[in-house]
């Protein structure tokens, strides 16, 4: 089973949340609609600004843990490489 690592934000250069999911479209929708209690709901993190797909969920989980321990500047650079305008990428999911 595959998995996704993703980053949600409330605005450009705003608060970030790094997560992992087996079904990214469903999980991103839950964040967007505020259906998940916790950090993302509390801080209004509704924009999917980065994601990467992994063939094995275990690799996705390890990558999420690695990114969570990175300095903020590294996470911002990661986002800028994929999404320099910090657009909401939810619409690009198929």
Backbone as a ProteinNet text record, in pm:
[ID]
protein_1_A
[PRIMARY]
XXXXXXXXXXXXXXXXXXXXXXXXXXXXXXXXXXXXXXXXXXXXXXXXXXXXXXXXXXXXXXXXXXXXXXXXXXXXXXXXXXXXXXXXXXXXXX
[TERTIARY]
84	0	88.4	55.8	133	90.4	160	128.7	178	135.1	166.4	221	318.3	363	313.1	259.5	202.3	227.3	216.2	228.2	105.9	41.7	-71.5	-24	-84.5	-51.4	-178.6	-172.9	-287.6	-273	-148.3	-120.8	25.3	65.6	205.3	294	398	492.5	425	311.1	237.6	274	184.2	201.4	198.6	284.3	295.7	260.4	204.9	178.4	224.9	306.7	353.4	276.1	217.9	140.2	166.7	107.6	117.4	-22.3	-52.3	-185.1	-176.9	-266.8	-274.3	-362.8	-458.1	-547.1	-543.6	-453.5	-434	-557.6	-628.3	-745.7	-846.2	-872	-967	-914.1	-786.2	-726.6	-720.6	-681.5	-676.2	-816.1	-916.9	-1055.1	-1094.2	-1057.7	-1088.7	-1024.7	-901.4	-835.2	-906.7	-937.8	-1001.8	-1135.2	-1208.2	-1341.9	-1341.2	-1224.4	-1214.8	-1274.2	-1269.1	-1328.8	-1236.5	-1111	-1013	-978.3	-1012	-976.9	-826.4	-775	-632.9	-565.6	-436.5	-350.7	-399.8	-431.8	-470	-601.5	-694.1	-821.4	-800.5	-723	-698.3	-633.8	-541.7	-468.3	-517.5	-626.6	-686.3	-599	-533.3	-444.1	-527.3	-567.5	-659.4	-599	-479.1	-415.9	-313.4	-331.5	-233.3	-125.3	-6	98.7	211.7	214.5	320.2	272.6	314.7	292.1	391.4	413.1	494.9	437.1	441.2	384.2	495.3	465.8	558.4	485.1	556.4	494.7	465.3	539.3	522.9	491.5	384.7	342.9	452.7	533	641.7	745	772.9	865.7	805.9	675.5	608.5	613.2	590.4	594.4	734.1	835.7	972.8	1006.5	963.9	990.5	920.1	797	724.4	802.2	848.5	925.2	1051.6	1118.2	1239.8	1210.1	1108.1	1073.9	1029.8	955.9	910.1	1026.6	1139.9	1256.3	1344.9	1315.4	1391.9	1365.7	1461.8	1434.9	1327.7	1256.8	1150.2	1201.2	1319.5	1373.6	1383.6	1418.7	1427.9	1289.6	1188.7	1052	1002.7	1033.1	992.9	1059.9	1187.4	1257	1193	1153.8	1087.5	957.6	880.3	755.6	785	881.8	914.3	957.4	1027.2	1068.7	949	846.3	729.3	622.7	611.6	497.1	542.3	616.8	674.2	571.3	448.6	344.8	258.8	288.6	212.2	62.9	34.2	-105.1	-161.6	-292.7	-358.4	-357.2	-287	-270.8	-381.8	-480.3	-588.2	-652.2	-671.7	-733.9	-649.7	-522.9	-435.9	-439.5	-503.2	-509.2	-610.5	-573.4	-666.5	-707.9
-118	0	124.2	220.7	342.7	447.7	559.4	668.2	801.6	904.6	1041.8	1117.6	1202.3	1300.3	1434.1	1517.5	1643.2	1753.8	1877.6	1993.7	2082.3	2117.5	2210	2343.3	2453.1	2586.5	2670.3	2779.3	2869.7	2984	3014.2	3120.7	3108.9	3188	3189.9	3225.3	3147.6	3167	3164.1	3098.5	3090.7	2966.1	2926.6	2809.1	2684.7	2586.4	2463.8	2341.7	2241.4	2111.4	2004.9	1913.4	1801.5	1677.6	1607.8	1488.3	1376.2	1262.1	1144.6	1085.8	1032.1	975.1	866	771.1	668.6	715.8	805.5	861.4	1013.5	1076	1220.4	1302.9	1275.3	1358.5	1361.9	1246.3	1239.6	1316.5	1297.2	1362.1	1513.5	1559.3	1702.9	1763.9	1693.8	1741.1	1756	1658	1665.3	1788.9	1817.4	1937.3	2063.7	2068.9	2186.7	2219	2115.1	2133.1	2141.2	2132.1	2139.4	2019	1903.1	1781.6	1709.5	1753.1	1688.1	1784	1745.9	1828.4	1826.2	1935.2	1940.1	2060.4	2045.7	2155.3	2221.8	2143.1	2202.9	2279.9	2229.1	2299.7	2425.6	2415.2	2528.4	2646.1	2617.2	2723	2749.2	2687.2	2713.8	2673.1	2558.1	2510.5	2434.3	2503.5	2447.1	2436	2491.2	2490	2377.7	2291.4	2187.3	2252.8	2272	2344.9	2255.3	2128.8	2037.2	1894.3	1805	1662.2	1580.6	1460.8	1364.6	1226.3	1144.1	1009.9	906.5	804	693.2	562.3	467	338.3	255.8	280	204	301.9	277.2	365.9	378.7	274.9	282.1	386.2	397.7	501.5	640.9	653	781.3	822	727.6	756.3	800.5	732.6	770.6	908.5	936.8	1067.9	1178.2	1153.6	1251.7	1282	1178.7	1197.7	1278.5	1250	1322.7	1470.5	1499.4	1638.3	1713.3	1647.5	1713.6	1762.7	1696.2	1735.7	1839.1	1871.2	1971.6	2110.5	2200.8	2342.4	2396	2496.8	2555.6	2598.9	2657.3	2705.6	2593.6	2473.1	2360.2	2322.7	2326.1	2293.9	2397.3	2524.6	2631.4	2612.9	2576.8	2551.7	2435.5	2331.8	2216.7	2261.5	2342	2393.8	2479.6	2569.7	2661	2586	2473	2396.1	2342.2	2297	2238.2	2344	2441.6	2531.8	2673.2	2742.4	2871.8	2978.9	2965.5	3064.8	3025	2912.5	2862.1	2850.1	2804.6	2785.1	2662.1	2656.4	2539.4	2430.1	2321.3	2213.2	2109.1	2130.7	2033.1	1999.8	2099.7	2080	1997.7	1978.4	1900.9	1751.9	1714.2	1572.4	1500.7	1382.1	1306.1	1178.3
0	0	0	-84.2	-95.4	4.7	0.5	91.9	39	103.1	65.1	185.5	161.2	258.9	206.2	293.7	248.4	350.1	301.6	389	366.8	476.2	474.7	531.2	484.5	534.2	540.2	616	620.9	520.8	482.7	385.2	343.5	245.1	202.4	321	341.3	451.7	588.3	597.7	723.7	803.4	889.8	973.3	885.5	918.3	839.3	922.6	854	914.2	816.4	863.4	781.5	823.9	726.8	758	659.3	688.9	602.5	589.7	471.7	448.8	343	352.2	248.1	132.5	161.6	59.6	70.4	-1.1	11.7	-25.1	-133	-162.7	-47.2	12	124.1	244.4	275.4	392.2	373.2	255.6	229.2	239.4	190.9	202.5	348.9	431.7	574.5	639	602.8	655.2	607	478.7	419.7	485.6	519.5	577.2	729.4	789.9	935.9	1006.4	941.5	998.2	1095.2	1101.6	1188.2	1301.4	1423.7	1538.1	1559.2	1609.9	1639.4	1577.2	1552.9	1508.4	1380.6	1277.7	1149.3	1161.2	1237.6	1256	1339.1	1445.8	1535.4	1462	1370	1301	1158.6	1119.3	988.2	870.8	883.4	777.9	675	570	471	332.4	311.1	179.7	170.9	73.3	44.1	-41.2	16	-56.2	-105.8	-61	-104.5	-83.4	-174.5	-152.1	-233	-187.9	-262.5	-235.9	-338.5	-330.4	-312.4	-232.9	-209.8	-236.3	-293.7	-325.9	-201.2	-94.7	29.5	142.8	216	324.6	430.1	448.4	548.2	508.1	379.7	332.4	352.1	329.2	348.9	496	584.4	728.1	770.7	721.1	755.2	700.5	578.5	518.2	597.4	640	721.5	849.7	916.6	1040.5	1014.3	903	868.1	845	763.6	731.7	857.1	945.8	1068.3	1153.1	1143.5	1223.1	1153.2	1028.8	955.1	1012	996	1026.7	930.7	975.9	894.6	757.2	750.9	623	520.8	563.4	470.6	418.1	505.2	463.4	361.9	388	296.8	160.8	159.9	32.4	-42.4	29.3	-31.4	-99.9	-31.2	-87.9	-211	-199.8	-310.4	-436.1	-420.2	-538.2	-615.7	-543.7	-609.5	-639.7	-552.5	-555.2	-514.4	-600.8	-562.8	-526.2	-575.4	-545.7	-425.5	-365.9	-249.8	-284.1	-404.6	-445.3	-374.4	-364.1	-306.1	-413.1	-386.3	-483.5	-478.2	-395	-381.1	-516.1	-599.5	-730.1	-827.9	-798.2	-887.4	-857.3	-747.4	-711.2	-799.5	-844.1	-929.6	-863.7
[MASK]
++++++++++++++++++++++++++++++++++++++++++++++++++++++++++++++++++++++++++++++++++++++++++++++

